[in-house]
């Protein structure tokens, strides 16, 4: 039996495989105020953390296969952070040295499934953790990014702008949220942290053409299948 993780490897920009294992994906929800507003939600003092399994990982550069007959699959474009050293109950000042680099990822979400499970008061991992639920682009080494908290990023769908994010608008900055995560989950080498999505989430359809951009570091074109 094969899994998505068999085919996924962390890759740096330029194509070289990064010598780190494929770990879990730890995510934060509601880290941009405009996304909270568009979801008619409320800002809570506690960060809503959740985990995607490593089988959710796939290469964004390849065609992205989305579930069929399970309702709308929404895009949520986010800055992704690749961890290279263990972090457990870390202070924000300790986080930077444990980061290999930065990229973009899609936190794909079965929105109708998520809404139904929330209404029932049940966990909603199946809406977030399905196979191929986390397409990831190649990583830029941390020493090549002067200030990750200044990163801007965007998503176009079929040539139309859908999401535009700016890390300066995060409710919790990157080091702070990773520090907070590490007090709940030990982060290990090869884990990926997703840092939240801005406004502009919406449904994806088979044959959609996607373009994602991370500041001046890369632009990637892919498609939905």
N, C-alpha and C positions, 0 to 999 in steps of 0.2 A: 504494500500500500504506500502510495506517495503522498506527500503533503506540500502545501505551498512553500513552506520553509526550505524544502529541498532545493528549490529553484531560485530562491532569493539569497543574495549576498550583499553585504554592505560594499558600496563602490564609491571611490572618490572621483571627483570631476576629472575626466581624462580617461576613465575606464579601469584603473588599477583596483583590484580587489583589496579591501581593507582587512587586515589580519585581526579580526574580532569575530567572536561567535554571533550567531543570530539569536537574539534574546527576545524578551517581552517588549511590549509597547505600553508605556504608562502615559495617560492622557489627562488633561485638565479641561473641563467644560466651563463655559461662561467666564472667559478671560478677556473678552472685549465687550464694552458696554453696548455698542451698536448691535451686536449679535443677540445679547440678552433682550434688547428692546424688540428686535424683529421676531423673537420667539415668544413674545408676551410673557416673559419670565421675570423673576425678581433677583436682584443681587443678594447673595447670602454671604454671611461672614465665613462659612466653611467652604473650602474649595471642593467642588465635585470631581474627585479623581476616579478614574476607571482604567481597566487594563484590557488591551487586545492581546491575544496569544500570538506567538511567532508565526503561526500558520496564516495569520491575516496579512502578513507582509508579502509584497510583490514589487517588482521593478516598475516604476511609473513609466519608464521609456517604452515598455512593451504595451501592447493593447490591453486595456483594463477590462476584465470580464466582470460584469455585475450580475447579481442574482436576478432570475426571471420569476415572474408570477408571485412576488412577495411584496408588492407595493413599491412606492417611490423610493429610489436610491438617491440620497442627497449628497452633493459635494460639500466638504468642509476643508478648505485649504489652510494649512498651518505650517509654521516653522518647526522643523524637526531637529532634535539635538541628539547626537550619537555619543553615548557614554563610553569612556575607555578605562576608567578606574572605579572600584567600588565606592559607593556613597551610602552611608547609614547614619542617620541623625546628624547630617552635615549642617554646618553654618553656611550662609550664602557666600561668605568669603572663601570657602573651601571648594565651591562648585566649579569654578573656572578651570582649575587644574585637572579636573576629571572629565572634561569634554574633549572628544576627538574633533568634532566639527559640526557643521550646520547644513541643513538642506530644507527641502519642502516635502510635505506628505499630504495625502488626502485621507481625512478621517471619514470614510464612506459610511453612511448611516441609512439603515432601513427606517425611514421616518414614521411610516404608519405603524410598523411593528413597535417602534420605540414609544410612540404615543399610547398605543394600546396597553403595553406593559406598565408604563408609568401610571395609567389610570387604574390598573389593577393593583398597584402597589408592589409590583414584582420587579426583580432585577431585569435589566434590559441589555445584557451582554450579547444576546443573539442578534440584536439590532446593530451592534458595533463590532463584533468579533468574528464575523463570518469569513470564510476563505476569500482572500484578495480585498479585504476591507481596509487595507492600509498600503496603497501604492506609495512608494518612496523614490525620490530622485537621487542623484549622486550627491555626495557630501563634499563641502568645501572645508578644508582643514581650518581649525580655529585660529591658527597663527596668521592666516591670510585675511581674517575679518577683524578690522580694527575695533569695531564696537557692534556686537550683534544686536544690541538694544536699539540700534538705528536702522535695522534692516526693514526694507519695504518689499512687498511681494504681491503678486496678482495672479488671477485666473481669468482666462477668456474661454468661452464655450461657443464654438462655431463662429469665431471672430467677434463676439460680443462680450464686452467686459462684464464679468459677474461678481468677482470679489477683488478688493484692493485692501491690503492690510499694511499696517505700520507698527512695528514692535514697540514704538514709543507709547502706543495707546493701550498696551496690556494693563490690566488691573494689577496683576502680579507680574513683576519682571522675571526674566528667564532664570536668573540665579536664585531669586526668592522662591519661585514656584518649585524648582528642582530641590532646593533645600527642604521645603515643606513636604514634598513627596517622599523624600528620604527618611522622614520621621514616621511614615506609614509603611513604605515598601523599600527594602534594600535594593538599590540600583546596582546592577552588575555590568561588567564590560560587555558591550554588544547590545545592551538595552537602548531603546530609542524613547525619547520624551517628546510628546506633542504638546505644543504650548498654547493651544486655543485658536479659534477661528473668528474672523471678523464677520460683519454682515454680508449677506449675498448668497446664503445657502439656497440650493434649489435642486430640482430633479435632473438627473442625467438619463439619457436615452442611448440605446445602441446606435452606433455610427456617429455619435457626437465627436467633434474634433476639439481637443483641449490644448490650450497653451498656458503654461505656468512660467512665471519669471521670478527670480530671486535677485532683487536689486540689479547691479551690473555684473553679477557673477555668472548667471546662466539663464537661458531661455530654453524651455523644453516643449516639444510638441508630441502629443500622443493622441490616442483615440479610445473610445469606449466600444466594447464588443458585447 
